[in-house]
């Protein structure tokens, strides 16, 4: 763990500069707005280790797959969200010497991510080799209101000297991806323009031809008085700049505003992109830094009204949940159905920035409850539009007749993950996508989604499961062989309980969906049957046979569901007995040793119990939790949240709090020593689940909302806001009572501690905490 960040309710604060932590801080202090994002790289030159990262949502490159042994079915490429041209650069020279925090001394260094208002502020005193001292302040944001714009205000004040200081504000198209398979650069320069006070780059990706435009306008001041001198225009290969030099006296504040416009061919015709970039830059420039910031802060205020969670009495816990909510909201806004949520968002390159099953399993619950329904609907439509490619993915693996296998990793619906144990075996992802449809509808009552989009997806997924099972004559059971469950520390196992359970549920739900659509809209039902060549009397009976005869491993002696058929053949040594010096084991053990161990990377059987909790009594959940949790090493970011929710369910409040703190501060405290690679954006939604579903006890069954709140002893009060069936409500929990405040125009009915309560429009009720 790295505990170098100060605890604060609304800010992430780094006091003192340590180059050893710099790349982790570059991730943690990242900014974004759903369309684009930027790691917390320094504006000025930095010669130390750094991962320069600027990203544009939806623009990617099909990097040729690199594997040692090619297998049939492998994808030809791995899709990568690209490190795009660098727009933040402001080189600073003092009497000809570059400001570089890797080589000069600093005092009073303070880096602050203001999560409430969405900006990054950096302040420090630099002491140069010749003894000159200057005070530096850099403030920047990526606008949530004007989503094609970013802005920087950079200032320096000489403390003990007079001298010439030059700002060189630039756009740099000569960038690389750290994760490039063949050290290839992914961008070509189409056009470069630079004039006094402004500059533009028009770039294009290789292979796919996405275009991105970057523009900047700059203005320098001395003590808030605009300078009238004409900037020097600079151009070189893939780089355009304005250089503004001025004689600055001791105590004078010399500053520069840099306003940036970023556009892409996702939203404009290629031929019109340069003009669109100029317009985006000019319109923001006319507003100016201060007005842009005001508008940006207003949008953040609106987002916090709906999604904030307040905790009293525990600053570390409060900071953790807000950090997670902040990054979720700046990664995905739900306005564009072509976009999704990469596991690293805009904070790094690992995993390629592509879409995983994490979105449906973890992010959908957050957005269903904290954003307008259309936001989640767009996430589901994203998958619907990839259905044809999911069918093609399945065909490559030998499936037919419309069976669909959604990819483990994708940008456009094509599979681009090339580890065989995941590409071919981690098929439980299909189930998460189907369950997300159900989850959305049960929270919004948008049953029209089934006939418009959902049923067609469900049919493809159900056909996949129907063909993927095999029948064991010996056991007289259907089985699913050769899979990897959520626990990736077991590969090529037979009958992973979670996968088999999810397959059964998918088949059941698809049959229900067929009947529902037929009853709602028989014309649409017939259209879908014709479109998909669906044969009800042939396919549904097979599905029912699988449902009734699926093998679900169970250990009678232990009375727990078995993670897979041969799990108990492994030597059962608990995680607590591991040498702490060898953890995380994925950084110290061979893969062979991990696969032979009983250790679980993340919730697997417990993941299934979490999803289908209503099917099990508390004692069953408790037995399974107490068996699997001690064997789980939580080396996936997706693990602690599920354990936190289930621990709260069974009354193990200490474990629930421990797991909550771990998931909420996973990146801030760098539990797994990998924050430098980027943050765990999708698992951040699990942090929200830990509070709302764990401590808050939120559940939805049969069209009814349930709350069964508890409060950790470390907290004096907490509150959250959720939407259900279009009704917006706030829940406040303390040791004495649970208060429910209606923010809706109609009355709300729900179950609190299994008793029905009604909250009239705009009113509140209180129930004694149990």
C-alpha positions in Angstrom: 0.0 0.0 0.0 1.0 3.6 -0.7 -0.5 5.9 1.9 1.0 9.2 0.7 -2.3 11.1 -0.1 -3.9 13.2 2.6 -7.4 12.3 3.8 -10.0 14.9 2.8 -13.7 14.6 2.2 -13.8 16.4 -1.2 -10.2 16.4 -2.4 -7.3 14.1 -3.3 -4.3 15.9 -2.0 -0.6 15.1 -2.5 1.8 17.2 -0.3 5.5 17.0 -1.3 6.7 15.7 -4.6 8.2 12.1 -4.7 9.1 11.0 -8.2 8.7 7.4 -7.1 4.9 8.0 -6.8 4.6 10.2 -9.8 3.1 7.7 -12.3 0.6 6.6 -9.7 -0.4 10.2 -9.2 -0.7 10.7 -12.9 -3.5 8.1 -12.8 -5.1 9.1 -9.6 -5.4 12.8 -10.5 -6.7 12.1 -14.1 -9.5 14.2 -15.6 -12.2 13.4 -18.2 -15.6 14.3 -19.4 -17.0 11.2 -21.2 -15.7 12.3 -24.6 -12.0 12.7 -23.7 -9.6 12.4 -20.8 -6.2 13.3 -19.7 -3.7 11.7 -17.2 -2.2 14.1 -14.7 1.0 14.7 -16.6 2.8 17.9 -15.9 2.3 20.8 -18.4 6.0 21.7 -18.2 8.8 19.3 -19.3 9.5 16.3 -17.0 12.5 14.1 -17.7 11.6 11.4 -15.2 9.5 8.3 -15.6 6.1 9.3 -16.9 3.2 7.8 -18.9 2.0 10.6 -21.1 -1.7 9.9 -21.8 -4.4 11.8 -23.6 -7.4 9.8 -24.8 -10.5 10.3 -27.0 -13.5 8.0 -26.4 -14.3 5.8 -29.3 -11.1 6.2 -31.3 -9.0 3.1 -31.4 -6.4 1.2 -33.3 -6.4 -2.6 -34.2 -2.9 -3.4 -33.0 -1.8 -6.7 -34.6 -2.1 -9.6 -32.1 1.2 -10.7 -30.7 1.2 -14.3 -29.5 3.8 -17.0 -29.4 1.5 -19.8 -30.5 -1.5 -19.1 -32.8 -4.7 -21.0 -32.3 -7.8 -21.2 -34.5 -10.3 -18.6 -33.4 -7.7 -16.1 -32.2 -8.6 -12.5 -33.2 -6.2 -10.8 -35.5 -5.9 -7.6 -33.5 -6.2 -6.1 -30.0 -8.2 -2.9 -30.0 -6.5 -0.1 -28.2 -7.8 3.3 -27.2 -4.9 5.5 -28.4 -2.7 7.9 -26.6 -3.7 10.9 -28.7 -1.7 14.1 -29.4 -0.6 15.9 -26.3 -2.6 19.2 -25.8 -1.5 20.2 -22.3 2.1 21.0 -23.0 3.5 24.3 -21.8 7.3 24.4 -21.7 8.7 26.9 -19.2 12.2 28.4 -19.6 13.8 30.7 -17.0 16.7 32.6 -18.6 17.0 29.8 -21.1 16.9 26.9 -18.5 14.0 24.5 -18.7 11.8 24.0 -15.6 11.9 20.3 -14.9 10.7 18.9 -11.5 12.8 15.8 -12.0 16.0 17.8 -11.9 15.2 20.8 -9.7 14.3 21.0 -6.1 10.8 21.7 -4.9 9.3 23.1 -1.8 5.6 23.3 -0.7 4.5 21.0 -3.5 0.8 20.4 -3.4 -1.3 18.7 -6.0 -5.1 18.8 -5.5 -7.9 17.0 -7.3 -11.0 19.0 -6.4 -13.7 16.3 -7.0 -16.6 18.6 -6.0 -15.8 21.1 -8.8 -13.8 18.8 -11.2 -10.4 20.5 -11.6 -6.8 19.8 -10.9 -4.6 22.3 -9.1 -0.8 22.1 -8.7 1.2 24.6 -6.6 4.9 24.5 -5.7 8.1 26.5 -5.3 10.8 25.5 -7.7 14.5 26.0 -6.7 16.8 26.0 -9.8 20.4 25.0 -9.8 21.5 28.6 -9.9 19.5 29.4 -6.7 16.6 31.1 -8.5 13.3 30.5 -6.9 9.8 30.8 -8.4 6.3 30.1 -7.3 4.3 28.0 -9.8 0.6 27.4 -10.0 -1.2 25.3 -12.7 -4.9 24.8 -12.8 -6.7 22.8 -15.4 -10.0 21.0 -16.2 -11.6 19.0 -19.0 -15.0 20.6 -19.4 -18.1 18.7 -18.5 -20.3 21.5 -20.0 -18.3 22.2 -23.2 -17.2 18.7 -23.9 -14.9 19.5 -26.8 -12.8 21.7 -24.6 -10.1 21.7 -22.0 -8.4 24.7 -20.3 -5.2 25.5 -18.4 -4.2 28.5 -16.4 -0.4 28.4 -15.7 1.4 31.0 -13.7 4.9 31.6 -12.4 6.1 34.3 -10.0 9.9 34.9 -9.5 10.6 35.0 -5.7 14.3 36.2 -5.6 15.2 37.4 -9.1 14.4 39.3 -12.2 14.7 37.5 -15.5 13.3 36.4 -18.9 10.7 33.7 -18.6 9.3 32.0 -21.7 6.1 30.0 -22.1 6.0 27.7 -25.1 2.5 26.4 -25.4 2.3 23.5 -27.9 0.3 20.7 -29.5 2.4 17.5 -30.0 1.3 14.8 -32.4 4.5 12.7 -32.0 3.1 10.4 -29.3 3.4 6.7 -28.6 1.4 4.0 -26.8 3.3 2.3 -24.1 1.3 -0.9 -24.8 2.0 -0.9 -28.6 2.7 -4.6 -29.5 5.3 -3.7 -32.1 6.5 -0.3 -30.9 4.5 1.3 -33.7 3.3 4.9 -33.7 -0.4 5.0 -34.5 -1.0 8.5 -35.8 -0.3 10.4 -39.1 -0.3 14.1 -39.4 -2.8 15.4 -41.9 -2.5 19.2 -41.4 -0.6 21.6 -39.2 -1.3 25.3 -38.8 0.1 27.9 -36.5 -0.5 31.6 -36.2 0.2 34.2 -33.5 -2.0 33.2 -30.5 -3.3 30.0 -31.9 -2.3 26.6 -33.5 -4.0 23.5 -34.9 -3.2 19.9 -35.6 -5.3 17.5 -37.7 -4.4 13.9 -37.2 -5.5 10.5 -38.5 -5.1 7.0 -37.1 -3.4 4.4 -39.2 -5.5 1.5 -40.6 -9.0 2.7 -39.6 -8.6 6.3 -40.5 -10.2 8.0 -37.5 -9.5 11.7 -37.5 -9.0 14.0 -34.5 -8.5 17.7 -34.5 -6.7 19.7 -31.8 -6.7 23.5 -31.5 -5.4 26.0 -29.0 -5.5 29.7 -28.3 -3.2 31.3 -25.8 -3.0 34.6 -23.9 -0.3 35.8 -21.5 -0.6 38.3 -18.6 1.5 40.1 -16.1 -0.4 40.7 -12.9 -3.7 40.2 -14.7 -2.8 42.7 -17.4 -2.9 41.2 -20.9 0.4 41.3 -22.8 0.2 42.9 -26.3 3.4 41.4 -27.6 3.1 39.0 -30.5 3.9 35.4 -29.8 6.6 33.6 -31.8 5.1 31.0 -34.0 7.0 27.6 -34.1 6.5 24.6 -36.2 8.4 21.3 -36.6 7.4 17.8 -37.6 4.1 16.8 -35.8 4.5 19.8 -33.4 3.1 23.4 -33.5 3.6 26.0 -30.8 3.4 29.6 -29.7 6.3 31.0 -27.7 5.7 34.0 -25.5 8.8 35.5 -23.7 8.8 38.3 -21.2 11.0 40.1 -18.8 9.5 39.4 -15.4 10.4 41.2 -12.2 10.6 39.7 -8.7 7.1 39.3 -7.3 5.3 39.7 -10.6 2.9 37.0 -11.6 3.4 35.9 -15.2 0.6 33.7 -16.5 -0.8 32.1 -19.6 -4.3 30.8 -20.4 -4.4 27.9 -22.9 -7.8 27.1 -24.2 -8.1 23.9 -26.2 -10.6 22.4 -28.6 -10.6 18.6 -29.4 -12.9 17.1 -32.1 -13.1 13.8 -33.9 -14.5 12.2 -37.0 -17.0 10.3 -34.7 -19.0 13.6 -34.7 -18.0 15.4 -37.9 -17.3 14.7 -41.5 -13.6 14.3 -42.1 -13.5 17.2 -44.5 -15.1 19.5 -42.0 -13.1 18.5 -39.0 -10.5 21.2 -39.1 -13.1 23.9 -39.3 -15.0 22.2 -36.5 -11.9 22.2 -34.4 -11.4 25.9 -35.0 -15.0 26.6 -34.1 -14.8 24.6 -30.9 -11.6 26.4 -29.9 -12.9 29.8 -30.8 -16.2 29.4 -29.0 -14.5 28.3 -25.8 -12.0 31.2 -26.2 -14.8 33.7 -26.4 -16.2 32.4 -23.1 -12.7 32.5 -21.4 -11.2 30.4 -18.7 -13.3 31.7 -15.8 -16.7 31.3 -17.6 -15.7 27.9 -18.9 -14.8 26.9 -15.3 -18.1 28.2 -13.9 -20.2 26.3 -16.4 -18.1 23.1 -15.8 -18.6 23.4 -12.0 -22.4 23.8 -12.5 -22.5 20.5 -14.4 -20.6 18.8 -11.6 -22.9 20.2 -9.0 -25.9 18.6 -10.9 -24.1 15.3 -11.0 -23.3 15.3 -7.3 -26.9 16.0 -6.4 -27.9 12.6 -7.9 -24.9 10.5 -7.2 -23.2 11.7 -4.1 -22.9 9.5 -1.0 -22.3 11.3 2.3 -20.6 9.6 5.2 -20.2 11.2 8.6 -17.4 10.2 11.1 -15.0 8.5 8.7 -13.0 10.8 6.4 -11.1 7.9 4.7 -14.4 6.2 3.8 -15.9 9.4 2.6 -13.0 10.3 0.4 -12.9 6.8 -1.0 -16.5 6.7 -2.2 -16.4 10.2 -3.7 -13.2 9.4 -5.5 -14.9 6.4 -7.1 -18.1 8.3 -8.0 -16.1 11.1 -9.5 -14.2 8.9 -11.9 -17.3 7.0 -12.9 -19.1 10.2 -13.8 -16.2 11.7 -15.7 -15.6 8.5 -17.6 -19.1 7.8 -18.9 -22.0 10.3 -19.3 -24.4 8.1 -21.4 -25.0 10.6 -24.2 -23.6 8.5 -27.0 -24.7 4.9 -27.5 -21.5 4.2 -29.5 -19.4 4.6 -26.3 -18.8 2.3 -23.3 -16.7 2.1 -20.2 -13.2 0.8 -20.4 -11.7 -0.8 -17.3 -9.1 2.0 -17.1 -11.3 4.8 -18.5 -9.1 7.7 -19.5 -6.4 7.0 -16.9 -4.1 4.5 -18.6 -3.6 2.0 -21.4 -3.8 -1.4 -19.8 -6.5 -3.6 -21.1 -6.6 -1.4 -24.3 -9.4 0.8 -23.0 -11.9 -1.6 -24.4 -15.3 -2.9 -23.3 -15.5 -5.9 -20.9 -18.3 -7.7 -19.0 -17.5 -5.3 -16.2 -19.9 -2.8 -17.6 -22.9 -5.0 -17.3 -22.0 -6.7 -14.1 -20.8 -3.6 -12.1 -21.5 -0.3 -13.8 -25.1 -0.9 -14.8 -26.3 -1.0 -11.2 -24.7 2.3 -10.5 -26.0 4.1 -13.6 -29.5 2.6 -13.2 -29.9 4.2 -9.8 -28.0 7.5 -10.2 -28.7 8.7 -13.8 -31.6 9.1 -16.2 -32.8 5.8 -17.6 -31.5 6.6 -21.1 -28.0 6.4 -19.8 -28.3 2.7 -19.0 -30.5 2.1 -22.1 -27.6 3.4 -24.2 -25.2 0.9 -22.6 -27.6 -1.9 -23.6 -28.2 -0.5 -27.1 -24.4 -0.5 -27.5 -24.5 -4.3 -27.1 -27.5 -4.7 -29.3 -25.7 -2.9 -32.1 -22.9 -5.4 -31.7 -25.1 -8.5 -32.0 -24.2 -9.3 -35.6 -20.6 -9.4 -34.6 -21.3 -11.5 -31.6 -23.0 -14.0 -33.9 -19.9 -13.9 -36.1 -17.6 -14.4 -33.1 -19.6 -17.5 -32.2 -19.5 -18.8 -35.8 -15.7 -18.6 -35.8 -15.7 -21.0 -32.8 -18.1 -23.4 -34.6 -21.5 -22.3 -33.3 -24.3 -21.8 -35.8 -28.0 -20.8 -36.3 -27.7 -17.4 -34.8 -25.9 -18.3 -31.6 -24.1 -15.3 -30.2 -21.0 -15.1 -28.1 -20.3 -11.6 -27.0 -16.6 -10.7 -26.9 -14.5 -10.6 -23.7 -12.8 -7.5 -25.1 -14.1 -5.3 -27.8 -14.5 -1.8 -29.4 -16.9 -2.7 -32.2 -18.3 -6.1 -31.2 -15.4 -8.2 -32.6 -13.5 -10.2 -30.1 -10.0 -8.9 -29.7 -8.7 -10.7 -26.6 -6.0 -13.2 -27.4 -5.4 -15.3 -24.2 -7.0 -18.6 -25.0 -8.3 -19.3 -21.5 -10.2 -16.1 -21.7 -11.1 -15.7 -25.4 -12.5 -19.2 -25.7 -13.4 -20.1 -22.1 -14.6 -17.1 -20.1 -18.0 -17.4 -21.6 -19.9 -16.3 -18.5 -19.7 -12.8 -20.0 -22.7 -13.7 -22.1 -24.7 -14.1 -18.9 -23.8 -10.7 -17.5 -25.1 -9.1 -20.7 -28.4 -10.9 -20.5 -28.8 -10.1 -16.8 -28.2 -6.4 -17.4 -31.3 -6.4 -19.6 -33.3 -7.9 -16.8 -31.7 -5.5 -14.3 -32.5 -2.5 -16.3 -36.1 -3.5 -16.9 -36.8 -4.4 -13.3 -35.6 -0.9 -12.2 -37.3 1.2 -14.9 -40.3 -0.9 -16.0 -39.1 -0.2 -19.6 -40.6 -3.5 -20.9 -40.7 -2.0 -24.4 -36.9 -2.4 -24.5 -37.5 -6.2 -24.7 -39.4 -6.0 -28.0 -37.3 -3.2 -29.4 -33.8 -4.6 -28.7 -33.6 -7.0 -25.8 -35.3 -10.2 -27.0 -33.1 -10.4 -30.1 -30.0 -10.3 -27.9 -31.4 -12.9 -25.5 -32.2 -15.3 -28.3 -28.7 -15.2 -29.5 -27.3 -15.8 -26.1 -29.7 -18.6 -25.3 -28.8 -20.3 -28.6 -25.2 -20.1 -27.6 -25.8 -21.8 -24.2 -28.0 -24.5 -25.9 -25.1 -25.4 -28.2 -22.3 -25.0 -25.6 -23.6 -27.6 -23.2 -22.9 -31.3 -23.6 -24.9 -34.2 -22.2 -23.2 -36.7 -19.9 -24.6 -40.2 -20.3 -22.9 -41.2 -17.1 -24.5 -38.5 -15.0 -27.6 -38.0 -17.1 -26.9 -34.3 -16.7 -26.1 -31.4 -19.0 -22.6 -30.0 -18.4 -20.4 -27.1 -19.6 -16.9 -28.3 -20.0 -13.6 -26.4 -20.5 -14.4 -23.0 -19.1 -12.9 -20.2 -17.0 -15.2 -18.6 -14.5 -14.8 -15.1 -13.0 -11.9 -16.6 -11.0 -9.2 -16.5 -13.6 -6.8 -18.4 -11.3 -8.6 -21.6 -12.6 -8.5 -22.3 -16.3 -10.1 -25.0 -18.4 -12.3 -26.4 -15.6 -15.5 -28.4 -15.9 -18.8 -27.2 -14.7 -17.9 -23.8 -13.1 -20.9 -23.3 -10.8 -21.4 -19.7 -11.7 -21.2 -20.3 -15.5 -23.7 -23.2 -15.3 -26.0 -21.3 -13.0 -25.9 -18.2 -15.3 -26.6 -20.4 -18.4 -29.7 -21.9 -16.7 -31.0 -18.4 -15.7 -30.4 -17.0 -19.3 -32.5 -19.8 -20.8 -35.3 -19.3 -18.3 -35.3 -15.6 -18.8 -35.4 -15.8 -22.5 -38.4 -18.1 -22.4 -40.1 -15.5 -20.1 -39.1 -12.7 -22.5 -40.6 -14.6 -25.5 -43.9 -14.9 -23.7 -43.9 -11.3 -22.5 -43.1 -9.8 -25.9 -45.8 -12.0 -27.5 -48.3 -10.7 -25.0 -47.3 -7.1 -25.4 -46.8 -6.9 -29.2 -47.6 -10.0 -31.2 -46.8 -8.3 -34.4 -43.3 -7.5 -33.2 -43.0 -11.0 -31.8 -43.7 -12.5 -35.2 -41.3 -10.1 -36.8 -38.5 -11.2 -34.5 -39.2 -14.9 -35.0 -39.0 -14.4 -38.7 -35.9 -12.3 -38.5 -34.0 -14.8 -36.3 -35.5 -17.9 -37.9 -36.6 -19.0 -34.4 -38.4 -22.3 -34.1 -40.2 -22.2 -30.8 -41.4 -25.8 -30.8 -37.9 -27.1 -31.5 -35.7 -24.8 -29.5 -37.6 -24.1 -26.3 -38.2 -27.8 -25.4 -34.4 -28.3 -25.5 -33.9 -25.2 -23.4 -36.3 -26.5 -20.8 -34.5 -29.9 -20.7 -31.2 -28.1 -20.0 -32.8 -26.0 -17.3 -34.2 -29.1 -15.6 -31.1 -31.2 -15.9 -28.1 -28.9 -15.6 -25.3 -30.2 -13.4 -24.6 -27.7 -10.6 -21.7 -29.0 -8.5 -22.5 -29.3 -4.8 -20.5 -30.7 -1.9 -22.9 -32.6 0.4 -20.4 -32.8 3.3 -19.7 -29.1 3.3 -23.1 -28.1 2.1 -21.6 -25.5 -0.3 -21.8 -25.1 -4.0 -18.6 -26.3 -5.6 -16.8 -23.7 -7.7 -16.1 -26.5 -10.2 -16.1 -30.3 -10.3 -12.6 -30.8 -9.0 -12.1 -27.9 -6.7 -11.7 -30.1 -3.6 -8.9 -32.0 -5.3 -6.7 -29.0 -4.6 -4.7 -28.6 -1.4 -6.8 -26.5 0.8 -4.4 -23.9 2.3 -6.1 -20.6 3.4 -5.0 -17.2 2.1 -4.2 -16.2 5.6 -1.4 -18.8 5.6 0.4 -17.3 2.6 3.7 -15.5 3.1 2.8 -11.8 2.9 6.1 -11.2 1.1 4.7 -13.3 -1.8 1.5 -11.3 -2.3 0.0 -10.4 -4.6 0.7 -14.0 -5.8 0.3 -13.0 -9.5 3.5 -10.9 -9.1 5.5 -13.6 -7.4 4.3 -17.1 -8.4 4.4 -18.9 -11.7 1.1 -19.3 -13.5 1.4 -23.0 -13.2 1.6 -22.7 -9.4 -1.4 -20.4 -9.3 -3.5 -22.7 -11.3 -2.7 -25.7 -9.1 -3.6 -23.7 -5.9 -7.0 -23.3 -4.3 -6.7 -19.5 -4.3 -9.4 -17.5 -5.9 -8.6 -14.3 -7.7 -12.1 -12.8 -7.3 -15.7 -13.7 -6.3 -16.8 -16.7 -8.5 -19.3 -18.9 -6.7 -20.0 -15.9 -4.5 -20.6 -13.8 -7.6 -23.4 -16.1 -8.5 -24.8 -16.0 -5.0 -24.7 -12.2 -5.2 -26.6 -12.1 -8.5 -29.2 -14.7 -7.5 -29.3 -13.9 -3.8 -33.1 -14.1 -3.5 -32.9 -17.9 -4.3 -30.9 -18.6 -1.1 -31.6 -18.4 2.6 -29.2 -16.5 4.8 -27.6 -19.7 6.2 -26.8 -21.0 2.7 -25.2 -17.7 1.9 -23.2 -17.7 5.1 -21.9 -21.3 4.6 -20.7 -20.5 1.1 -19.2 -17.1 2.2 -17.3 -18.6 5.1 -15.9 -21.3 2.9 -14.8 -19.2 -0.1 -13.8 -15.9 1.4 -10.8 -17.3 3.3 -9.6 -18.8 0.0 -9.9 -15.5 -1.9 -6.9 -13.3 -2.4 -8.8 -10.4 -3.9 -6.2 -9.8 -6.6 -9.0 -8.6 -9.0 -10.4 -5.2 -8.4 -13.8 -6.7 -8.9 -13.7 -8.9 -5.9 -13.9 -6.9 -2.6 -17.2 -5.2 -3.4 -19.1 -8.5 -3.9 -17.7 -9.8 -0.6 -18.7 -6.6 1.1 -22.3 -6.8 0.0 -22.6 -10.5 1.0 -20.8 -9.9 4.4 -23.3 -7.2 5.2 -26.1 -9.6 4.2 -25.0 -12.3 6.7 -24.3 -9.9 9.5 -20.5 -9.9 9.3 -20.2 -6.2 9.6 -16.5 -6.0 10.3 -15.7 -8.0 7.1 -18.2 -5.8 5.2 -16.4 -2.7 6.3 -13.0 -4.1 5.7 -13.9 -5.1 2.1 -15.6 -1.7 1.6 -12.5 0.2 2.6 -10.4 -2.0 0.4 -12.6 -1.5 -2.7 -13.1 2.2 -2.1 -9.4 3.0 -1.5 -8.0 0.3 -3.9 -6.4 2.9 -6.2 -5.9 5.8 -3.7 -3.8 3.5 -1.5 -2.6 1.3 -4.4 -3.5 -2.1 -2.7 -2.3 -4.1 -5.7 0.7 -2.0 -6.7 -0.6 -1.2 -10.1 -2.1 2.3 -9.9 0.7 3.6 -12.2 -1.0 1.6 -15.0 -4.3 3.4 -14.6 -7.3 3.2 -12.3 -9.9 0.4 -11.9 -12.8 2.4 -13.3 -15.4 -0.4 -13.6 -14.7 -1.8 -10.2 -15.4 1.7 -8.8 -19.1 1.0 -9.4 -18.6 -1.9 -7.0 -17.7 0.6 -4.3 -21.1 2.2 -4.8 -22.7 -1.3 -4.6 -20.9 -1.9 -1.3 -22.7 1.0 0.3 -26.1 1.1 -1.4 -26.6 -2.7 -1.7 -24.3 -3.7 1.2 -24.9 -1.4 4.1 -28.1 0.1 2.6 -29.5 -3.3 1.8 -31.1 -2.2 -1.5 -32.7 -5.0 -3.5 -35.4 -5.2 -6.2 -37.7 -8.2 -6.5 -40.9 -8.6 -8.4 -41.3 -4.9 -9.1 -40.7 -4.0 -5.4 -37.9 -1.9 -3.9 -36.5 -3.2 -0.6 -34.2 -1.5 1.8 -32.7 -3.1 4.9 -30.1 -0.6 6.1 -27.4 -1.2 8.6 -24.7 1.2 9.8 -21.0 0.4 10.4 -19.8 1.3 13.9 -17.2 3.6 12.3 -19.9 5.9 10.9 -22.3 8.2 12.7 -24.5 8.6 9.6 -24.5 8.0 5.8 -26.9 8.9 3.0 -27.4 8.1 -0.7 -29.8 9.0 -3.4 -31.4 6.5 -5.8 -34.0 6.4 -8.6 -36.4 3.5 -8.9 -39.2 3.3 -11.5 -38.7 7.0 -12.2 -39.0 7.9 -8.5 -36.1 9.8 -7.0 -35.5 9.4 -3.3 -32.8 10.1 -0.7 -32.0 7.6 2.1 -30.4 8.8 5.4 -29.2 6.2 7.9 -28.0 6.7 11.5 -27.9 4.6 14.6 -31.5 5.7 15.5 -33.5 5.9 12.3 -33.7 5.5 8.6 -35.2 8.6 6.9 -36.5 8.4 3.4 -37.0 11.7 1.5 -39.0 11.9 -1.7 -37.8 14.0 -4.5 -40.5 12.8 -6.8 -43.8 14.3 -8.0 -45.7 11.1 -7.0 -45.9 8.9 -3.9 -43.3 6.2 -3.5 -44.0 2.8 -2.0 -41.2 0.5 -0.9 -40.3 -2.1 1.7 -38.2 -1.1 4.6 -37.1 -3.9 6.9 -39.7 -6.0 5.0 -42.5 -3.7 6.0 -44.3 -1.6 3.3 -44.0 2.2 3.7 -45.4 5.0 1.6 -43.7 8.3 1.1 -45.8 11.1 -0.3 -44.5 13.4 -3.0 -41.9 15.8 -1.6 -42.4 14.4 1.9 -40.3 12.2 4.2 -40.8 9.3 6.7 -38.6 7.8 9.4 -38.3 4.2 10.5 -36.4 3.0 13.5 -33.0 1.5 12.6 -32.8 -2.2 13.2 
